Amino acid sequence: MSGAEKYLNWADFNKVCISKGMPPEIFATLRRTYRTYCQGGIDMTTLKWFFTRWAPWAKVVPINADSLLDEPDGQKKLGPMVLYPSNLLLQGFICEFKADICFLYGDRGMGKSVASYGIGEIWLIQSRNWKLSQEFGAPRVYVYGDVNGYVPSEPGWFRCPDWYQVSRDAADFPLLEIYDEVPIQLRSGAVSKEQKKWAEKLTRSRHMNVWTIMNMVQARMASKRGREMDALTLDRFSGLRQLRERIEDMPIRAFKDIYRRMVPEIRRHDPGIAMTQLNEDQGDAGTWITLYETQKASWFEWREENKKLKSLIDSAAPWPPECVKERAEQLAKPIHVKVMASLGNDEKEAYWKSILGITPNEDNESKLMNRLCRHLLRGAGLQWAAIGEVLEGEEGTRKEKMGGGGTLQRWGHRNKFSKCNDEIKEAAKALENEIPPRNKSPVCWGLNIGVIGVD
């Protein structure tokens, strides 16, 4: 096996042929013609004629010899690369036993976001049937960089601000992070502490059940952000500058020949070039080069229509509850400092007790922060069930949905928001302006139905 044939998955190519209605004998003829070319029996024109005649959706790309990889094997000609539409990229990425990272390279307007949302929806649908989801909880998709609210409020979809970062110390529910744009703190040229932390996060993510899709305009941006982990890539280029950077990053000469030939021909609605590295538990082990035809998310068309008519923010996906909690604590921190500074002053302690319902002391510092967050969340317009979800998880939602209300509602009746000072009200107003409207009601309630250990 010489040339690009070592990166051509004949078994997968056969499956694609069958799915397109090709008789098995035609596939055998194409493969035999390919081998005949390698033995010097036919020329490249004849080989391309056979594939154009029977598989017009495939492209035959000649390559040059690579002295580091190609060894003499008795064949007279190097096997060319046959690129064809395949789902090997999805097969490699959507695997329960291996949380992976997929880099999507491409110019602006080349459909990176559309492709990543489509992959995300397929991942979400399939991951709901995983044993991981039954053990740890329903899977979620977190989208970063969606400032216009394009992602809708669909079950399992969430939008995250750039400052928020998921921090896990142990395995949890399956999570897919889609970086629609590289976060601001990771765009500088120098290697900063933030970039090192992010690279470390990628390295450890597979142990924490976190999958990642990263959209990048410039290939060299990945050099400090996990380039050594780009076992799965999808390229949708048209610009020559980006093409040059991507080719410089290619470790194998055959890949450079393929990209140099194919990338200038790719346009927005054409397939991208996918490089997929599979392990034994994911399918046929090896590195495969194929075409990937973008599969749009089911909500793509109606979001495009809505975007032309009105703003998308009102129907946009919510923040994750833990993200809302973190932001509430950030806004409450200056107020919390003032509360703790009042210790020893009986008059001020009585003042804060009238607002928070408990007397400030060193033993209830965390409780004071919790009470401040309650006020900020209710002032931001959240329902009590949503506040319970933010502060206590789904168990808090369940308590607040009980007849007569739960602990939070009873506390709210005793401690009116109208009695809060201007500082708390201003912080609550700031929180209301930041969080999506969908967060005013529970966003995770009902997602974990059927999870082991959850009633």
Secondary structure, 3 states (H helix, E strand, C coil): CCHHHHHCCHHHHHHHHHHCCCCHHHHHHHHHHHHHHHCCCCCHHHHHHHHHHHCCCCEEECCCCCCCCCCCCCCCCCCCEEECECCHHHHHHCCCCCCCEEEEEECCCCCHHHHHHHHHHHHHHHHCCCHHHHHHCCCEEEEECCCCCCCECCCCEEEECCCCCCCCCCCCCCEEEEECCCCHHHCCCCCCHHHHHHHHHHHHHHHHCEEEEEEECCHHHHHHCCHHHCCEEEEECCCHHHHHHHHHCCCCHHHHHHHHHHHHHCCCCCCEEEEEEECHHHCCCEEEEEEECCCCCCCHHHHHHHHHHCCCHHHECCCCHHHHHHHHHHHHHHHHHHHHHCCCCHHHHHHHHHHHCCCCCHHHHHHHHHHHHHHHHHHCCCCHHHHHHHHHCHHHHHHHCCCCCCHHHHHHHHCCHHHCCHHHHHHHHHHHHHCCHHHHCCCCCCCCCCCCCCC
